[in-house]
Amino acid sequence: MSDDGLVGRPLRRREDDHLLTGDARYTADIDAPDAAHLAFVRSQYAHARVTEVDAAPARGEGVVAVLTQSDIAGEGTPMELPVNGDVLDADLPGHPVLARERVRYQGQPVAAVLAEDPYAARDAASAVEVSYDSRSSVTDPHEARGGDAPVLFDAAPDNVVVTGEQGDVDATERAFADADRSVELTLRNQRLIPNAMEPRAALARPDGEGVRVEMSSQAPHRHRSKLATTLGLPERRVRVVAPDVGGGFGHKGHHYPGEAAAARAAQLFDRPVRFVATRTGNYLAGTHGRDHHTEAALAVDDDGTIRGLRASTLANAGAYALSSGPALAAAYGRLLAGQYRLPAVHCRTEAVLTTTAPVHAYRGAGRPEAIYVLERLVDRAASELGMDPAALRRQNLLDPGAFPYDTPTGVTYDSGDYETALDATLEAVGYDDLRERQARAREEGRYLGVGLACYVESTGEGFESGVVRVHPDGGVTVYAGTHSHGQGHGTTYAQIVADELGVPYDDIEVVEGDTERVPPGTGTFGSRSTVVGGNAVAESARDTARRARELAGDRLEAAPEDLRIEDGAVHVAGAPNRSVAFAEVAAAAYGGDRPAGTPPGLEATTFYEPDGTAYTFGTHAAVVEVDPESGEVTVERYVAVDDCGPRVNPRIVEGQVHGGVAQGVGQALYERAEYDGSGNLATGSMQDYAVPSSVQLPEVETDATVTPSPHNPLGVKGIGEAGTIAAPPAVVNAVVDALAPLGVDHIDMPVTAERVWRATR
């Protein structure tokens, strides 16, 4: 690695030209002129018994088949999306690809239509006549928990499928008893609908005794495993290829009926089958996110010392406990201590089934819910104590010397310098001047607010694969088990490998997303790719460089440890004229003039798992102005100071923060999935579900501190979800701060104009 390496440089993403000039190749772009097109017949009811499916009206020219669950399932072919049984308290069945006698949420697939073109498929699907025996529905987890609520599965008579606890209940009760006071909040972390640029899509083709599925996926190997289970095939018979993917946000890490039905139909009819979700279908039956109902309290002394926190959460799991949603609900309390010396924490969580779309991981996945609870409580405590919220936070932050730090919820933070990040944020936003400006604005009858959020994010769990292969001409291909769908791995990994291997950046190609070409990996989600995938490819690059030095040492008559690989050549340290071209070394690795006893080839494979979790942290600040007469909230400024350890590419890190903040502001002010009293999705399109546009979002000012993680050689931490974690509490705290003179102490998200107007009255 040269002293002026590429790691740390804000290189322009090499993927951008490909994406911006229209050369990108998404799943729906893949040419398959002989493909049949699949469309679903979806339930119009949230909860009902299916008494009859009459396909006769749908049969006609261009229609290949109308399929029900009995047509596609059989012995050894369950055609069921498996449950996450390890975390469930009940023995629940999986989600049938097509409904089996009963539907449990509006939009659940009841039948599948195959036709020669997508329009004929949709028309035929609308012509299928389904008879239902409607049942009562329940969308609120409070109402679903026992009593007279409809029971979704006999194995869970109270509809509770997961219970979880973190922390010590006795220690927490003592903390509350000993504290001078406590503050309480009832919070709703509302249900969200992920909105990737590209809806889900799959093109399935028969492939010998198995099937090949090209699909919009952020975790190809995970999808291969789940498809194999659903289809009753060995994993080696299923190949998943993920081409360009237009966003994921956790939504495309889940296993869905669409991809499974397409794969099964390809097997049954021995031809390609294409499925492309509509936006409405995605809203109805794609997994949703969040949906936590929480009662929480913070114990605090009059001098500002935080003593303890307790919380009780009901998490709406939706109709089927298939995904990581219930698991996240049970585990999210692990981060409730945040950045603070918080001696006692206790959190109890229940995940409850309702007649709504299933809930899955959505960008942040448990961390936004926890940090929102904590940071709203801290602001409430500051208000009740008459303290500045920045001062209260500073007083309770963990010191840099406290790490590694064991939290009362059972996790161990690796490293941190929290006060430095807080100070950088306050300085960047001009905090003291803002407080003076706020006082002047209030005298003028204007309502300016400043909100802070200090967050901690767990990143980099699980294993990942990385291959570095040097070709005979000296070119390098990197194979990574992650998958880039906006994260810029083609740039980041090339920077890492260029430095570790000493070859030109432009000579490195990065390949992901093909389960046949890439060794098993875990995928891209949970802010893990650079932490786990980056270290995997780095280790393989180091091994490959070591092997290249051994080969070059024979030619240069020098010890391998005395050699350096830089700028496409291997030379003796301190004597650059004694060198051999890297391409010549590569050719020797595959030729006959290798040193005796040296095996051929020049590549390395690594399966890497970090020694522990890397905990990203930071402080974000939002500045808002609120008009109580109209309820309008304007975000004037947004400052984010994050610490993800050394930044491999600062420009890509900034982009990740910008995107996360955009989604976090969207949750704080605009987005909300709503069901009516009959269980119908009332926000079933972008006309009803308010995804913010660019003009509604602030410019995001970013800065960084650098605290390496001791748990991986690169010292890196994840950053992809920081914005969605910090932005909601920062913005809501700012709004409540603005409206404090009017007696407003809380408004649930989204903080819409109507809610502001009502709260001020």
Sequence and secondary structure as in RCSB ss.txt:
>XXXX:A:sequence
MSDDGLVGRPLRRREDDHLLTGDARYTADIDAPDAAHLAFVRSQYAHARVTEVDAAPARGEGVVAVLTQSDIAGE
GTPMELPVNGDVLDADLPGHPVLARERVRYQGQPVAAVLAEDPYAARDAASAVEVSYDSRSSVTDPHEARGGDAP
VLFDAAPDNVVVTGEQGDVDATERAFADADRSVELTLRNQRLIPNAMEPRAALARPDGEGVRVEMSSQAPHRHRS
KLATTLGLPERRVRVVAPDVGGGFGHKGHHYPGEAAAARAAQLFDRPVRFVATRTGNYLAGTHGRDHHTEAALAV
DDDGTIRGLRASTLANAGAYALSSGPALAAAYGRLLAGQYRLPAVHCRTEAVLTTTAPVHAYRGAGRPEAIYVLE
RLVDRAASELGMDPAALRRQNLLDPGAFPYDTPTGVTYDSGDYETALDATLEAVGYDDLRERQARAREEGRYLGV
GLACYVESTGEGFESGVVRVHPDGGVTVYAGTHSHGQGHGTTYAQIVADELGVPYDDIEVVEGDTERVPPGTGTF
GSRSTVVGGNAVAESARDTARRARELAGDRLEAAPEDLRIEDGAVHVAGAPNRSVAFAEVAAAAYGGDRPAGTPP
GLEATTFYEPDGTAYTFGTHAAVVEVDPESGEVTVERYVAVDDCGPRVNPRIVEGQVHGGVAQGVGQALYERAEY
DGSGNLATGSMQDYAVPSSVQLPEVETDATVTPSPHNPLGVKGIGEAGTIAAPPAVVNAVVDALAPLGVDHIDMP
VTAERVWRATR
>XXXX:A:secstr
  TT STT     TTHHHHHTT   BGGGS  TT EEEEEEE SSSSEEEEEEE GGG STTEEEEE HHHH BT
TB  EE   TTT SS    EESS  SEE STT EEEEEEESSHHHHHHHHHH EEEEEE      HHHHSSTTS 
 S TT TTSEEEEEEEE HHHHHHHHHHSSEEEEEEEEEEEE    SS  EEEEEEETTEEEEEE  S HHHHHH
HHHHHHT  GGGEEEE  B    TTGGGS  HHHHHHHHHHHHHTS EEEE  HHHHHHHS BEEEEEEEEEEEE
 TTS EEEEEEEEEEEEES   SSHHHHHHHGGGGTTTTB   EEEEEEEEEE SS  B   TTTTHHHHHHHHH
HHHHHHHHHHT  HHHHHHHHB  GGG SEE TTS EE    HHHHHHHHHHHHTHHHHHHHHHHHHHTT EEEE
EEEEEEEEE  S EEEEEEE TTS EEEEESS  SSS HHHHHHHHHHHHH   GGGEEEE SBTTTS     S 
TT IIIIIIHHHHHHHHHHHHHHHHHHHHHHTS GGGEEEETTEEEETTEEEEEEEHHHHHHHHHSS S TT  S
  EEEEEE  SS EEEEEEEEEEEEEETTTTEEEEEEEEEEEE SS S HHHHHHHHHHHHHHHHHHHHT    B
 TTS BS  STTTS    GGGS  EEEEE     TTSTT     TTHHHHHHHHHHHHHHHHHHGGGT     SS
  HHHHHHHT 
